[in-house]
Amino acid sequence: MKITRNSIPKQKQSEVQDIKERVTKYIPGKHGLIGIVIPKCDEPTSALDDLYRTLAKIVINQARREAVRKQQLSVDDCLPKEFVIK
């Protein structure tokens, strides 16, 4: 579903615009692009740790799916299950 100005209530349009301005990079996802928003430097270290952990899990899961697709491997053969994001 593509989001357009007409599909968003007026009071939310400025909030959506603010989020779009904060996105530093887009990566391809299963159903479209995923916008990456890097926390500001004054954020607590735990927020950055969570960001890095989440990005690592996304990359690992994408690599797992690609390996399964290319080599017809079982998902269990690729990587440990603790890296799976559900």
N, C-alpha and C positions, 0 to 999 in steps of 0.2 A: 504494500500500500504506500503510495507516494503521499507525503504530507505537503499540502499546499496552504497558502495563507487563508483560503476560504474554509479549510477543514479544521482550523484552529480557532478557538474563541479569542476575541480581541485582547482580553486581559492576559492571555498566555503567550501571545505573539512576541512580546518583548522578552519574556523568559526564554523562549525557543531561540530567538536571535542571539541572546547572551550566551547560550550554550553553544550555538554554532560558531561564535567568535572565539570561544575557549578551546575548540577542537584543534589539536596541533597536527594530527595525522589521521587518515582514514585507512583501514585495512579491510580487505574483502571478508565477508562473513557468509554464512550459509544462506541467509535470506536478504542480503544487501550489505552495504558498507557499515562498518563499526567505527564510530568516532572515538579517538583516544584523547582524553583530557588529562593533561599532566597537572597534578596538584601544585599550588604555589609553593615557593621555597620555604615560607614560614609555616607550612603544614607540619604536623608532628611526624617524626620518623616512622611511626607505625603506619601512617597513611601511605607513605612512599613504599614501605615494605609490602603492604597489601597490594599496591599497584603493580609492583614488580612481580610478585607471586602470581597475581591474576594474569598478567601478560605472559609469563612463562607457561602457565597452564594452558592458555589459549594456543600458544605456539606448539606445545607438545601434543595437544589434542589434534591440531590441524595436521601435524606430521604423522600422527597415528592413523588418521583417516586416509591420508594420501598413501601411506604404506599399504593399508588394507585394500585400497582401490587398485593400486598398481600391481601388487603381488598376490592379491586374493588371499591374504593372510587372515587368520582369526584375530579379532581385536585383542584377545588375551595373549597372543604371541608377540605383540609389538612393544608395549611399555607397561610398567606397573599400573595397577588400577587406581592407586591413590592420586594419580594425576588427572583423572577423569573429572570434568566439570559436568555436573548434572543440573 
